[in-house]
Amino acid sequence: MAQAFRSSLLSLRDLLVSAGPLALLAVGLLALAYWWLNPTPPQQVTLATGPAQSAYEAFGRHYQQVLATEGIEVQLLPSEGSSANLQLLRDGRADVAFVQGGTSELQAADQEKLTSLGSLFVEPVWIFYHTKALHQRRPSGVLDALPQLRGLRVNVGTVGSGVPTLMAKLLDANHIETNELQLSQLEQTPATVAFLAGQLDALVFASAPESSMVQMLLQTPGVGLMDFPQHEAYGRRFAFLTPVTLPRGVVDLAGNLPAQDVRLIAPTTALLAREGTHPALLQLLAQNAQKLHSGAGWFNRAREFPNTHHTELPIAAEAERAINEPVPLLQRYMPFWLANLVQRMALVLGLLVAVMLPLSRIVPPLYQFRVRSRVFRWYGRLRDIERDRQSQHLPTSALLQALDTLQAQVEKVSVPLSYADELYALRNQIELVRQKFLPDKGAPGTR
């Protein structure tokens, strides 16, 4: 039993020595490919959102909860808004961010260093006003054209929100100079408080309807929402604007709010990522955007968003696939991290197999050589004994002793059963040589 166990260990050792270098090469190439491809996404990502109680903040919390299930921590970075988010991406302080179209001027470097994960939703330009204040200027008390803002106290938001930039473009298109309005740039919450206190006549937001401020102002008595009868013309003049309609009663069916359809203009908000953001993370964000933004809303039907339209930056390849193609097969049955690992390493594994298969053909001959060498190396010693006999340099007794020693050493040799015939052939050869010494035992001078 001990001899059989020793034989098995020797065979295993020979196999490891023969195949070991090839296995080490395969492991080394696999480790190198893993390092180069870096298939595992980071465990932390920074998402620039927006001011407190904004739609951006609300969506940011949704992404935070969803990605937490995949083991990825989303750090929410509050900001003044869209324009500030774009700068945070440029500075490398945020990995991804919500950025509204038309609210900032894109730089040439942005086309190379930033990518879009698709358009997520529209954010109408909401211009709320006090109907009583407007009655002093217009008997109807209805605001339906930007030139009617002349002379009013209007808050257009902070510079970081991007709304001032957007409003400047709209005012310029209507031939209105900024000094014709009493403009202020308060943050969203202080501006709303001042508006409700009567210190402002009009308040400009560019936000999704999910914003708590928008929801509250839409239902506040004495507060009107500006109608844009020319919303189709605005959409033709500005590529980043989409004409939308707030349907009658959508805010409150029982209260019939609004009492009639309100025409609005709406920039589209996209999720942007900076250069160097891990591809797997882009894929995961884009896939979850499908879940978070694909439902029906006030301004869109189900599955209209996310999409690859109305984007001012190149669409990331991962987002293109996530938006326009089905969920990858592996991700339907595996956790994301495992499916992503297999998916990104599949090509490398294929190439590795293509390279290693031809190389693996040298393992059987090498193993055979190692096993047979344990037998063949004693043939050299046997040949030396025969040469000494023919040259008669040593007495026969010494040669017989050497032969006995050789035989004892060969008895200890262990080989797999498939190579036993060669071991027994060696033993027969030793006996044949021994027979050649027998006639010489009685010859004079042999001892």
C-alpha positions as CSV (number, residue, x, y, z in Angstrom):
1,M,0.0,0.0,0.0
2,A,2.9,2.4,0.9
3,Q,4.6,1.6,-2.4
4,A,1.4,2.3,-4.4
5,F,0.9,5.5,-2.5
6,R,4.5,6.6,-3.2
7,S,4.0,5.7,-6.8
8,S,0.9,7.9,-7.0
9,L,2.7,10.8,-5.4
10,L,5.6,10.5,-7.8
11,S,3.2,10.4,-10.8
12,L,1.4,13.5,-9.5
13,R,4.7,15.3,-9.0
14,D,5.8,14.5,-12.5
15,L,2.5,15.7,-13.8
16,L,2.7,19.0,-11.9
17,V,6.3,19.5,-13.0
18,S,5.3,18.9,-16.6
19,A,2.1,20.9,-16.7
20,G,3.1,23.5,-14.0
21,P,5.0,26.0,-16.2
22,L,2.0,26.0,-18.6
23,A,-0.4,26.5,-15.8
24,L,1.7,29.3,-14.3
25,L,1.8,30.9,-17.8
26,A,-2.0,30.7,-18.1
27,V,-2.5,32.1,-14.6
28,G,-0.1,34.9,-15.3
29,L,-1.7,35.9,-18.6
30,L,-5.1,35.8,-16.9
31,A,-3.9,38.0,-14.1
32,L,-2.4,40.4,-16.6
33,A,-5.6,40.5,-18.6
34,Y,-7.6,41.1,-15.4
35,W,-5.3,44.0,-14.4
36,W,-5.5,45.5,-17.9
37,L,-9.3,45.2,-18.4
38,N,-10.1,46.0,-14.7
39,P,-13.6,44.4,-15.1
40,T,-14.7,45.1,-11.5
41,P,-16.4,48.5,-11.0
42,P,-15.3,50.6,-8.1
43,Q,-17.3,50.3,-4.9
44,Q,-18.0,54.1,-4.7
45,V,-19.2,56.7,-7.1
46,T,-20.0,60.4,-6.7
47,L,-23.2,61.7,-8.2
48,A,-23.7,65.5,-8.5
49,T,-27.4,66.3,-7.9
50,G,-28.7,69.8,-7.2
51,P,-30.2,72.0,-4.5
52,A,-32.2,70.7,-1.6
53,Q,-35.8,69.6,-2.4
54,S,-35.0,69.6,-6.1
55,A,-35.9,66.8,-8.5
56,Y,-32.2,66.1,-9.0
57,E,-31.9,65.4,-5.3
58,A,-34.9,63.1,-5.3
59,F,-33.6,61.2,-8.3
60,G,-30.1,61.0,-6.7
61,R,-31.6,59.3,-3.7
62,H,-33.3,56.7,-5.9
63,Y,-30.0,55.9,-7.6
64,Q,-28.3,55.7,-4.2
65,Q,-30.9,53.1,-3.1
66,V,-30.8,51.0,-6.3
67,L,-27.0,50.8,-6.6
68,A,-26.7,50.0,-2.9
69,T,-28.2,46.6,-3.8
70,E,-25.2,45.9,-6.1
71,G,-22.8,46.8,-3.3
72,I,-21.9,50.3,-4.8
73,E,-22.1,53.3,-2.6
74,V,-23.4,56.4,-4.3
75,Q,-22.2,59.7,-2.7
76,L,-24.6,62.5,-3.4
77,L,-22.9,65.8,-4.0
78,P,-25.3,68.7,-3.6
79,S,-24.8,71.7,-5.9
80,E,-26.5,74.8,-7.2
81,G,-27.8,73.0,-10.2
82,S,-27.1,72.0,-13.8
83,S,-24.3,74.4,-14.6
84,A,-22.5,73.7,-11.4
85,N,-22.8,70.0,-12.0
86,L,-21.1,70.4,-15.4
87,Q,-18.2,72.2,-13.8
88,L,-17.9,69.5,-11.1
89,L,-17.5,66.9,-13.9
90,R,-14.8,69.1,-15.5
91,D,-13.0,69.4,-12.3
92,G,-13.1,65.7,-11.6
93,R,-15.0,66.2,-8.3
94,A,-18.0,64.2,-9.6
95,D,-18.1,61.0,-11.6
96,V,-21.6,61.4,-12.9
97,A,-24.1,64.3,-12.8
98,F,-27.5,65.5,-13.9
99,V,-27.0,68.3,-16.6
100,Q,-29.8,70.1,-18.3
101,G,-29.5,71.0,-22.0
102,G,-29.1,74.6,-22.9
103,T,-28.2,75.8,-19.4
104,S,-24.5,76.2,-20.0
105,E,-22.1,76.6,-22.8
106,L,-20.2,73.4,-23.7
107,Q,-16.5,73.7,-24.3
108,A,-14.6,71.9,-27.1
109,A,-12.9,69.6,-24.5
110,D,-16.3,68.5,-23.2
111,Q,-16.8,66.5,-26.4
112,E,-13.8,64.3,-25.6
113,K,-13.8,64.2,-21.8
114,L,-17.6,63.8,-21.1
115,T,-20.1,61.3,-22.3
116,S,-23.9,61.0,-22.0
117,L,-25.8,58.1,-20.6
118,G,-28.9,59.2,-22.4
119,S,-31.7,61.7,-21.9
120,L,-33.6,61.0,-18.8
121,F,-36.6,63.4,-18.6
122,V,-37.7,66.8,-19.7
123,E,-37.6,69.8,-17.3
124,P,-40.1,72.5,-18.3
125,V,-39.4,76.1,-17.7
126,W,-41.9,77.0,-15.0
127,I,-42.6,80.7,-14.7
128,F,-44.8,81.3,-11.7
129,Y,-46.3,84.7,-11.0
130,H,-48.7,86.5,-8.7
131,T,-52.0,86.9,-10.6
132,K,-52.9,90.0,-8.4
133,A,-49.6,91.7,-9.3
134,L,-50.2,91.0,-13.0
135,H,-53.7,92.4,-12.9
136,Q,-52.2,95.9,-12.4
137,R,-50.5,95.5,-15.8
138,R,-52.9,93.2,-17.7
139,P,-56.7,93.1,-17.0
140,S,-56.8,89.4,-17.8
141,G,-54.2,88.7,-15.1
142,V,-52.7,86.0,-17.4
143,L,-49.0,85.9,-18.4
144,D,-48.5,84.3,-21.8
145,A,-45.4,86.1,-23.3
146,L,-41.9,86.9,-22.1
147,P,-42.1,90.6,-23.0
148,Q,-44.8,90.9,-20.4
149,L,-42.1,90.4,-17.7
150,R,-40.7,93.9,-18.4
151,G,-40.5,95.9,-15.2
152,L,-41.4,92.9,-12.9
153,R,-39.3,91.6,-10.0
154,V,-38.2,88.2,-11.4
155,N,-35.9,85.6,-9.8
156,V,-34.0,83.5,-12.3
157,G,-32.0,81.3,-9.9
158,T,-28.3,81.1,-9.1
159,V,-25.6,81.1,-11.7
160,G,-24.8,77.5,-10.8
161,S,-28.3,76.3,-11.6
162,G,-27.9,77.3,-15.3
163,V,-31.4,78.9,-15.4
164,P,-29.9,82.4,-15.8
165,T,-28.0,81.3,-18.9
166,L,-31.2,79.7,-20.3
167,M,-33.3,82.7,-19.5
168,A,-30.7,85.0,-21.1
169,K,-31.1,83.1,-24.4
170,L,-34.9,83.2,-24.2
171,L,-34.9,86.9,-23.4
172,D,-32.5,87.7,-26.2
173,A,-34.7,85.8,-28.6
174,N,-37.6,88.1,-27.5
175,H,-35.4,91.3,-27.8
176,I,-35.6,91.9,-24.1
177,E,-32.6,93.5,-22.4
178,T,-31.8,92.2,-18.9
179,N,-31.9,95.7,-17.5
180,E,-35.6,95.9,-18.4
181,L,-36.4,93.4,-15.7
182,Q,-35.7,93.6,-12.0
183,L,-33.7,90.4,-11.9
184,S,-32.5,88.6,-8.8
185,Q,-30.5,85.3,-8.4
186,L,-31.6,83.8,-5.1
187,E,-31.5,80.1,-4.4
188,Q,-34.6,78.0,-4.9
189,T,-35.8,77.9,-1.4
190,P,-35.1,81.5,-0.3
191,A,-36.6,82.7,-3.7
192,T,-39.8,80.7,-3.0
193,V,-40.1,82.2,0.4
194,A,-39.6,85.7,-0.9
195,F,-42.1,85.0,-3.7
196,L,-44.8,83.8,-1.3
197,A,-44.1,86.9,0.9
198,G,-44.8,89.2,-2.1
199,Q,-41.2,90.4,-2.4
200,L,-41.0,88.9,-6.0
201,D,-43.5,89.1,-8.8
202,A,-42.3,86.1,-10.8
203,L,-40.3,83.0,-10.1
204,V,-38.4,81.0,-12.8
205,F,-37.7,77.3,-12.3
206,A,-36.4,74.7,-14.8
207,S,-37.2,71.5,-13.0
208,A,-38.9,68.2,-13.4
209,P,-42.5,68.1,-12.0
210,E,-41.3,65.8,-9.2
211,S,-39.8,68.9,-7.6
212,S,-41.5,69.6,-4.3
213,M,-41.4,73.3,-4.9
214,V,-43.1,72.9,-8.3
215,Q,-45.7,70.7,-6.8
216,M,-46.5,73.2,-4.0
217,L,-46.6,76.3,-6.3
218,L,-48.9,74.6,-8.8
219,Q,-51.5,74.2,-6.0
220,T,-51.0,77.6,-4.3
221,P,-54.0,79.9,-4.7
222,G,-53.2,83.2,-6.4
223,V,-50.2,81.8,-8.2
224,G,-50.4,81.4,-11.9
225,L,-48.2,79.5,-14.4
226,M,-47.1,81.2,-17.6
227,D,-48.4,79.7,-20.8
228,F,-46.2,79.5,-23.9
229,P,-48.5,79.8,-26.9
230,Q,-45.3,79.8,-29.1
231,H,-43.8,76.7,-27.6
232,E,-43.6,75.0,-31.0
233,A,-41.6,78.0,-32.3
234,Y,-39.3,77.8,-29.4
235,G,-38.7,74.1,-30.1
236,R,-37.7,75.0,-33.7
237,R,-35.5,77.9,-32.7
238,F,-33.6,76.0,-30.0
239,A,-32.4,72.4,-30.5
240,F,-32.2,71.8,-26.8
241,L,-35.9,72.7,-26.2
242,T,-38.9,70.5,-26.6
243,P,-42.5,71.8,-26.7
244,V,-44.6,70.0,-24.1
245,T,-48.1,70.5,-22.7
246,L,-49.2,70.3,-19.1
247,P,-52.6,68.6,-19.5
248,R,-55.7,70.0,-17.9
249,G,-56.4,68.4,-14.5
250,V,-53.1,66.4,-14.3
251,V,-52.0,68.1,-11.1
252,D,-55.4,67.5,-9.4
253,L,-58.2,65.8,-11.2
254,A,-60.8,66.5,-8.5
255,G,-59.8,70.2,-8.3
256,N,-59.3,70.5,-12.1
257,L,-55.7,71.8,-11.7
258,P,-54.7,73.3,-14.0
259,A,-58.0,74.5,-15.3
260,Q,-56.8,74.3,-18.9
261,D,-53.9,72.9,-20.9
262,V,-50.7,74.9,-20.3
263,R,-48.1,75.0,-23.1
264,L,-44.5,74.9,-21.9
265,I,-41.0,74.7,-23.3
266,A,-38.7,72.1,-21.8
267,P,-35.0,71.4,-21.9
268,T,-34.0,67.7,-21.6
269,T,-31.9,66.5,-18.7
270,A,-29.2,63.9,-19.4
271,L,-27.0,61.9,-17.0
272,L,-23.4,62.8,-17.9
273,A,-20.2,61.0,-16.9
274,R,-16.6,62.2,-17.0
275,E,-13.8,60.5,-18.8
276,G,-12.3,57.6,-16.9
277,T,-15.5,56.5,-15.2
278,H,-15.5,52.7,-15.1
279,P,-17.4,51.1,-18.1
280,A,-19.2,48.6,-15.9
281,L,-20.4,51.5,-13.7
282,L,-21.7,53.3,-16.8
283,Q,-23.6,50.2,-17.8
284,L,-25.1,49.7,-14.4
285,L,-26.2,53.4,-14.2
286,A,-27.7,53.2,-17.7
287,Q,-29.6,50.0,-16.9
288,N,-31.0,51.4,-13.7
289,A,-32.0,54.6,-15.6
290,Q,-34.2,52.3,-17.6
291,K,-36.1,51.3,-14.5
292,L,-36.2,54.8,-12.8
293,H,-37.2,57.0,-15.8
294,S,-39.2,54.7,-18.1
295,G,-42.6,55.3,-16.5
296,A,-45.3,57.6,-17.8
297,G,-45.2,61.1,-16.5
298,W,-46.9,64.4,-16.9
299,F,-45.1,65.1,-20.2
300,N,-44.3,61.7,-21.6
301,R,-45.7,58.3,-22.1
302,A,-44.3,55.1,-20.7
303,R,-40.9,54.0,-22.1
304,E,-40.3,57.3,-24.0
305,F,-37.3,57.8,-21.7
306,P,-34.4,57.2,-21.4
307,N,-33.5,57.8,-25.0
308,T,-30.5,58.8,-27.1
309,H,-32.2,62.0,-28.5
310,H,-31.7,65.6,-27.6
311,T,-28.2,65.0,-26.4
312,E,-25.4,67.5,-26.9
313,L,-22.6,65.1,-26.1
314,P,-21.6,61.6,-27.5
315,I,-23.5,58.7,-26.1
316,A,-21.4,56.2,-24.2
317,A,-21.3,52.8,-25.9
318,E,-22.5,51.1,-22.6
319,A,-25.5,53.5,-22.5
320,E,-26.3,52.9,-26.2
321,R,-26.5,49.1,-25.5
322,A,-28.5,49.5,-22.3
323,I,-31.1,51.8,-23.9
324,N,-31.5,50.2,-27.3
325,E,-30.8,46.5,-26.6
326,P,-32.2,43.8,-24.3
327,V,-30.7,43.0,-21.0
328,P,-27.6,40.7,-21.6
329,L,-28.4,37.0,-21.1
330,L,-26.0,36.5,-18.3
331,Q,-27.4,39.3,-16.2
332,R,-30.8,37.6,-16.3
333,Y,-29.5,34.7,-14.3
334,M,-26.4,36.0,-12.5
335,P,-25.6,38.8,-10.1
336,F,-24.4,41.9,-12.0
337,W,-20.8,41.7,-10.7
338,L,-20.4,38.1,-11.8
339,A,-22.2,38.6,-15.2
340,N,-20.0,41.6,-15.8
341,L,-16.8,39.7,-14.9
342,V,-17.7,36.9,-17.3
343,Q,-18.8,39.2,-20.0
344,R,-15.7,41.4,-20.0
345,M,-13.3,38.4,-19.5
346,A,-15.0,36.2,-22.1
347,L,-12.9,37.4,-25.0
348,V,-9.7,37.1,-23.1
349,L,-10.6,33.6,-22.0
350,G,-11.3,32.7,-25.6
351,L,-8.0,34.0,-26.7
352,L,-6.2,32.3,-23.8
353,V,-7.8,29.0,-24.7
354,A,-6.7,29.5,-28.4
355,V,-3.1,30.1,-27.3
356,M,-2.9,27.5,-24.5
357,L,-4.4,24.6,-26.5
358,P,-1.5,24.2,-28.9
359,L,1.0,24.7,-26.0
360,S,-0.8,22.1,-24.0
361,R,0.3,19.4,-26.5
362,I,3.8,19.5,-25.1
363,V,2.6,18.3,-21.7
364,P,2.1,14.6,-22.5
365,P,5.5,14.2,-24.2
366,L,7.2,16.1,-21.3
367,Y,5.4,13.9,-18.8
368,Q,6.4,10.8,-20.7
369,F,10.0,11.9,-20.8
370,R,10.1,12.6,-17.1
371,V,8.7,9.1,-16.2
372,R,10.8,7.2,-18.6
373,S,13.9,9.1,-17.6
374,R,13.6,7.5,-14.1
375,V,14.2,4.2,-15.9
376,F,16.5,5.2,-18.7
377,R,19.1,6.9,-16.6
378,W,20.1,3.5,-15.1
379,Y,21.0,2.2,-18.5
380,G,24.0,4.5,-18.5
381,R,25.3,3.0,-15.3
382,L,24.7,-0.5,-16.7
383,R,26.6,0.3,-19.8
384,D,29.5,1.6,-17.8
385,I,29.7,-1.7,-15.9
386,E,29.8,-3.6,-19.2
387,R,32.6,-1.4,-20.5
388,D,34.6,-2.0,-17.3
389,R,34.2,-5.7,-17.8
390,Q,35.4,-5.5,-21.4
391,S,38.4,-3.4,-20.5
392,Q,39.1,-5.5,-17.3
393,H,40.1,-2.4,-15.4
394,L,38.3,-3.7,-12.3
395,P,38.1,-7.2,-10.8
396,T,34.9,-9.2,-11.4
397,S,34.0,-9.0,-7.8
398,A,33.9,-5.3,-7.9
399,L,31.9,-5.3,-11.0
400,L,29.4,-7.8,-9.5
401,Q,29.2,-5.6,-6.4
402,A,28.4,-2.6,-8.6
403,L,25.8,-4.7,-10.4
404,D,24.2,-5.7,-7.1
405,T,24.1,-2.0,-6.1
406,L,22.6,-1.0,-9.4
407,Q,19.9,-3.7,-9.0
408,A,19.1,-2.6,-5.5
409,Q,18.7,1.0,-6.7
410,V,16.5,-0.1,-9.6
411,E,14.3,-2.1,-7.2
412,K,13.4,1.2,-5.5
413,V,12.4,2.9,-8.8
414,S,8.6,3.5,-9.0
415,V,6.8,4.2,-12.2
416,P,3.1,4.2,-13.2
417,L,1.7,0.9,-14.4
418,S,1.5,2.0,-18.0
419,Y,5.4,2.3,-17.9
420,A,6.1,-0.9,-15.9
421,D,7.2,-2.8,-19.0
422,E,10.2,-0.5,-19.4
423,L,11.1,-1.0,-15.7
424,Y,10.9,-4.8,-16.0
425,A,13.0,-4.6,-19.2
426,L,15.7,-2.8,-17.3
427,R,15.7,-5.5,-14.7
428,N,16.0,-8.2,-17.4
429,Q,18.9,-6.3,-18.9
430,I,20.7,-6.3,-15.5
431,E,20.2,-10.1,-15.2
432,L,21.6,-10.6,-18.7
433,V,24.7,-8.6,-17.9
434,R,25.0,-10.6,-14.7
435,Q,25.0,-13.9,-16.7
436,K,28.0,-12.6,-18.6
437,F,30.0,-12.6,-15.4
438,L,29.2,-16.2,-14.4
439,P,31.8,-18.0,-16.6
440,D,34.5,-15.7,-15.3
441,K,34.0,-16.6,-11.7
442,G,36.3,-19.7,-11.9
443,A,39.0,-18.3,-14.2
444,P,42.5,-17.8,-12.7
445,G,43.4,-14.3,-11.7
446,T,39.9,-13.1,-11.5
447,R,39.9,-12.6,-7.8
